[in-house]
Amino acid sequence: MLVKTMRRAIHYFQEGFFSQENNEETLKVYLIYSFSLIGFIFIFGFGLKDIHTSNLTLIIFLLFGSLLLLLNIFYLKITGNHIISGYIVLYFFFALMFYLVYSGGIDNTGFLWIYCLPAIALYIHGLKRGLIDLAIFLLAIILILFYPNNELLETTYSLSFKIRLVLSFILVVFLSAVYGYSREKSSGKMIKMTKDLEFFLRRDELTGLYNRRGYKDEINNLLQITGVILMCDIDHFKKINDTYGHDVGDLTIKEVSKCISNNLRKNDIAVRWGGEEFLVFLRDITLENAYLVSEKLRESVENLTITYGEEISFPVTLSVGISKVNETISLEKAIKYADDAMYLSKASGRNKSSIYPY
């Protein structure tokens, strides 16, 4: 019955932590929860075990500390505030370990527990802040250990023991710091690799514009899809490829994509739709203003000269189709209408912007 109750309690506190997004903040929340739970079990157990001893102060410290850690678990569960919760865990353990060194604990073995501090401090506060906390703790115990005539100690340690205690703690801190440093470096590389991978999955490699996957992600994040769709196509692109080669064709696409990006607002979405075709979603804009944006964009491309080496130089133009998207015209229909309007621009001489004739 007791085991079943404990399992239910653990499941209750774990619930929600594993369902969150797997990132650094979630990991920190789970680690603080784990430190609190494991600390509560151990400290409460030791408090009960030592209740028959004469060290009343230590027993009160352990039982009060176990209650504090239990309350901290509830606090973290309810608020999710891992910063305050981390302070509670870390500084309680610092206070407990300081007291154990000061008093000697049971049979003068209390000092043995200080070696868990580096892992807790570096996990909760990170490398830099954690090392500062550990340095302050180390200076504090050096002060009470080596104060003349043991006046700041409740127990007695030999000089050689004190020196070994301090040196061994410094060694554990150093090794933990090396591990923490390598972990932070690895974590930084992983984060960068993840961001780079996400960029390449959502962006077109040649132009840096969104690809279709990135476009879908951006559209799905919008609460309301209202605005105007522009479908843009580079005129006579096949002729450019056939005449000058694919390298010049790629350069043309890159330069045109720059013109498109430079003429849009931050919240607009530009997509390389395929080949020499681009889709632009202008958010929250009237059809009349969207036409002005389209013409500005088209004229920017018209003024562009593609230069490749010393011998190749030619102008390029763009045909654009325009359609609104709103509550009555779905995104799929708007894309089709804009595509149809773009072919109207092509059919009427190219290098034009055409609004779909509703």
N, C-alpha and C positions, 0 to 999 in steps of 0.2 A: 504493500500500500504506500509506504514512504517513498519507494523507488518510483512508483507510478506518478505520485504527486510531484516529485522533483522533475521528472521528465516533462510533465505538463507545464511546470513553471519555466523550465529552460526553453521549451517550444514557444511559450508565450512571449518571452523576451527576445527570442531569435526572430520571431515573425516580423516581417517588414524589412529587416536588415538584408536578407538574401534576395529579396524581390527588387531592391533598388538597383539603379544602374551601377555597373561594376567600375567605379572610378576611385581615385585616391581618397576622396572625402568619405565615401562609403566604407572603404577599408579602415580608415581611421576610426569611424564610428564603431565598427565591429570590434576592433582591437581594444578600444576603451571599454566597451561592453564586456569583452572577454577578461580584461584585467580586473574589472570590478567584480565580475561573477566569481572568477577563480580566487581573487583576493578575499572576497566575502567567505567562501567555503573554507579556505585555509585558516584565515584569522579567527573566524567564529569557532572552528574546530579546535584551534590551539587555546582559545579563550576558555572553552568548556573543559579541555583536557587539563589546563593548569589551574583550574578553579580551586583545587585543594591545596595549592601552594600558598606560601605566605606573602608572595609578591602581589599585593592587592592593586597597586598602581598599574602594573603591567596587565593584570586581568581586566581592569576597567578600561584601559587603553585599547586592548584587543576587542572587547565586546562593543565598546562605543565605535571603534573603527569599522567593525563588521556591519554595524547598523548604518553607519554613514555610507559605506559602499553599497549596501542594499538599497538605500534611498537614492543613491546616485544612479543605480540601474533603472529605477522607476522614472527618475528625472530625465535620463537619456531617452528612455522609451517614449515618454510623453512629449518632450520638447524637441528631441533630435539635436540639441545644442551640444555638439561634441567639444567645443572650445571650453565652456564652463565645466562640463563633465570631466574633461581631461585634466583641468587644473585641480579638481577635487581629488581624482585618483592619484595624480603625481605627487602633489604636495602632502597628501596624507601619508603616502609611502615614504616620502622624505622625512616627515616628522616621526614616523614609526621607527625607521632605521636609525635616525639620530638618537632616539630614546634607547633603542636596543644597544647601541654602542656605548651610550652614557651609563646605562644601568647594568649591562652585561646580559640581560635577559635571564633565562633559566640556565643555571649551571655555567654561566659566563659564555654561552654559545650564541648570544643574540647577534653578534657581529657577522655571523655566517650569512645572514639574510641580505646584507647590503649589496651583494654581488648581482642581485636582480635589478638594482636601480638603473644601471646604464641602459639595459634593453628597454625598460619602461620609459625613461626620459627621452631617449633618442627616437622611439616609435611615436610618442605623443607629441613632442615639441620639435622634432626634426633635428638635424645634425647641429646646426649653429646654436639654436636656443637650448637644445638639450645639453650640449657641452658646457654652456654657461651655467646652467642649473647644477650640473655635476661638479663643476669647479667650485661653486659656492658651497655645496655640501662637503666637498673634500676639505676645503679650507676650514669649515666649521668643525669637522671631526679632528683635524690636525690640531686645532686650537685646544679642544677639550682633552685630547690624548696627551699632548706634550706640555700642557700648562703645569707650571712647577708644583711639585708635591701632590699631583693628582687631585687638586682641589676642585676641579670641575667634573670629576668622575664620581659616580656612586660605587663603582667597582674598582678592581685593581688589575692592570695588565703590566707585563714586563716590558722593558724598553725594546728588546729585540722583537717581541711580539707586535708592539705598536708600529715599528718600522716595517715589518713584513706585511702587516695589515694595510698600511698606507700604500706601499709599493705594489702589492698584489691588486689592490683596488684600482690604482693608476693603470696597471697592465690590462685589467678587464675593460676599463674605460677606453683605453687606446685601441684594443682589438675590436670593441663594439663600434668605435668611431670609424675605423677602417672599413668595417662591414657596412656601416651606415652610409659612408661616403660612396662606396662602390654601388650600393643599392640606389642611392639618389642619382648617380650617374646613369645607371642602367635604366632607372625609371624615366629619367629625362630623355634618353635615347628612344625608349619605347613610346613615350608620348609624341615625340617628334615623328617617329616612323608611322604612328597611327594617324597623325594629322596629315602627313604626306600621302599616306595611302588613301585617306578620306578625300584629299584634294584630287588625286588622280582618278578615283572612282567617280567623282562628281563633276570633274572638269574635263574639257576637251584638251588633249595634250598639245595640239598645235596652237590654239588661240588663247587658251586660258579661260574661255567662256564656259558656262555650264554645258554639260552634255545632257542627253535626254534623262538620264538617271538623276542628275543634279537638279534639273528642271522639275521633275516630279516631286523630289524632296522639298524644294522651295515652295511649289504650289500647294502641296499637302500641309505645309506649315501655316498657310494663310487662313485666317478665320473667314474672310469674305473675298471672293474673287470677282471684283468689278474693275473695269478699266477698258483697255484697248489692246488688241493683238496686232502686231506688225509682222508680216512675212516678207523677208527681204531676200533677193536673189541677185548674185553678181551677173551682169549682162555678158553674154558671149564668153562665158568661162571656158567652155570646151575648146573654143578657138585659141584662147590664151594657152591652155595646156598643150594643144596640138602644135602650136607655133613655137612656144618658148620652152616647153618641157614642164615636168611636174614640180621641179624646185621653184620655178617662177610662179607656178600655180599656187603652191603653198605660201609663198611670200605674199601673193595677192590676197589670199584669204586672211593671213595674219594682219596685213595693213588695213583691210576693210573692217576686220573685227575691232581693231583699235579705234577707228572712226566711230563705230557703233557705240563702243564703251564710253568714249569721250563725250558723247552727246546724250547720255542718259543720266537719270537721277540715281542716287544710291539705292533706293528701294525698288527700282525697276529690275527686271530679269532679262538678261540677254543669253541666248542659247545658240550654239552651233547645231542646227537642226539636222544637217546632213550635207556632205559635199560642200557646195558653195552657197548653201541656203541657211538663213538665220531666222530665228523667231525672237521677237521682243515682246515682253508683256509690260505695258505701261500701266502702273497701278493708279486707281482713283483719278482718272483724267477724262475730260470730255472728248468726244469725237473730233470736235473742231481743234482743240489744243493738240490732240494726238497727231492730227494732220500737219500742224506747224512743226512738231517734233520730227515727223517723218521727212518733211521737206528739208529741215536743217540737217538731218542725218544724210539724206540723199545728196544734198549740195556739198557736204563735207567730203563724201566719197568722190563726187564729180571733180572736185578740186585736187584730188589726190593723183600723184604721178608715181607709178611703180617703176623703180629703178633697180636693175640687176646688172652689176658689173659696169663696164664702160659703154657697152654697145646696146643694151636693152633698156628702153624707156618708153612707157606707154601710159595713156590715161585709162581709167576704169569707171564704170557707172553701175548704178544699182536700181533695180525695179522693186517697188514696195506695194504690198496690198494691206489694207486697213479694215479691221472689223471690231466692233465693240463687243464686250462680254459683260453680261449682267444677269439679273434674276430670270430674264426671259430667254436670253441667248446663252447656252451653255458654253463651257470652254472648248469642248470638242467641235461644236458648231462654229464658234468664232474662229478657230484655227482653219477650218475648212473654208469659211467665207473669206478670210484674209488670204488664203492660198488662191482662191478663185479670183480675188481682186488683184493679186499680184500678176496673174496671167493676163488680166485685162490691161495692166500696165505694159506687159511684154507685147501684147497684140497691138497696142496703140503707139508703138514706137520705142519702147523701153525708156530707162532713165526718168521714170515718173512714179508718183505716189497716187494710188487709186483707192477710193473708199468703196467698200462693197455696196452695190445697189439694193438696199433692203426692199 
